[in-house]
């Protein structure tokens, strides 16, 4: 198997809907064995998760990893805080971004890179309601244009 092979486990589509994504980082994540086995089965939800900086360490909160069926006593709490593995300069950059007004850190996707579990986190700025409406209108126009293009090419 290729060392750089990427297998997507979960993607946070809500983050792209609710935020403007400014910059993304790739981080490792500190997990226990049963959590990795559960991730291999694709049982992860990033919907309401966020990243918090405590001291000089980054933690991902509210990421739900379902308990592994055969894990018995080794299963951990599904929504526990998990430490992110980042370089010091990346954490400093995240701290600088969060101190600016309106910026937050959200996870966008979790995946396997080879045998390692990675999570992409993004510095993001919240969208207003009219921004969301504008994005929905753009998607609708694009969908209509593709529909028209398809109809013209069939005839």
N, C-alpha and C positions, 0 to 999 in steps of 0.2 A: 504494500500500500504506500502511496505517495506521502511523504512526510508533511507536505503542505496541503493535503486534502482537507477541505472544509465541509463539515456536515452541519447544516443549520438545525438548531433545536427549537428555538422560539424567537419570534420577532415582536417588537412592541410597536404595532401600527398606530396605537393611540398617541404615542409620543410624536409621531410625524403629523398627526392631526392637531394636537394641542400646542405644539411648540415649533418655533423656527430653530432649526439645528445649525449651530454656528461652527463647531469643531468636534471631531470624534477622536476617541482614544481607544486602544485595545488594552484590556487588562486581564490578568489571570484572576482566578477566584479560588478562595480557600474552602474546600469541600471535604466531607467525609465519604467513605467508600460507598455507602448505600445511596447517597445523593447522586454520585456519578452514575451508578447503575440506573437510577430512576431517570436521569437526564438522557442516558442512552436509549431509553424507551420513549423519550420525547415528552415527558411529563413535567412541564415547567410553564409558569405563567409570569410574564413581566408587566402585566397591565397596569397595576397601581404601584409599581416599585419606583424607588428613587435612591440616589446616592447621597450620603452624608459624610462630611469630613469631621472626624473627631480627633483632636490633637494633631498628629502628623500622619494619620492613617485614614483610609477611605473604606467605608462600609456600605454595602447594598442592603436596603431595607425593603420589606414587604415583597420580596421575590418569593413566589410560592413554588417549591419543588415537592411534588407529591411523595409520600412515603413509599419506599420500595416494598413490594408485596412480600418478599421472602426475607426482609430485613430484621424482623422481630425486635429485639431489644436494642439493636444498633441504629434504628431509625431516630433521627433528630426531629425537632420541631420544624414543620414545613415552611414557616415564615420567619425563621430566626434571622438575625443580622449576620451577614457573611462578609469577611474581610476581602477587599480587593487588593491584588498584588500589582502595585505600580511603582515606578521609579520616583525618587524624591523630587526631581524637577517637574515631573508630571503632576504630582500632588500639589506642589507650589503653584503651578499654573492653574489648577482647578480651584485652589483657595482664592487666587487673584480674581478668577472669573466670577465666583460666587459672591464676592464682596461687592461687585458692581450691581447696580440696581436692576432687578427683574430677571436675573440669570439664575439658572438652576442646573443641576446635573441629573440626567436621566439615562437609564440603560436602554439601548435600542435593539440589541439582539444578543443572543447567547448561542454559542456554537462550539463544535469540536474542531480543533486544528491539529490534525494528526491524532494523538491520544490525549492532548491537553484541552481542558475546558477554558474557553475564552469568552469574555463579555465585552461588547462594544458599548462605551458610555459616551455621552455627548453633552457638551455645554450648550444649553438651549435657553431661548427667551420665549416666554409665554405669548401666545397669540390672543388677540382680542376677538370678539364675536364676529365683527365685520371681516377680519382676516380669514376666519374659517369659512364664512359665506363666500368670499372671493375665491378661495381654493376649491370649494365645491362647484362653483359656477365654471371655473376653468376645467375641472374634470368632466363636467357635463358637456361643455363645448367640444372637448377633445373626443369624448365618446361619440357624440353626434357626427363629428367630422370623419371618424373611423368608420362609422356606420354608412355614411354617404359614399365614402371611398370604396367600401366593400360592395355596395349596391351597383356602383358604376362599373366596377371591374367584372362583375358577374355577367352583365349584359353584353 
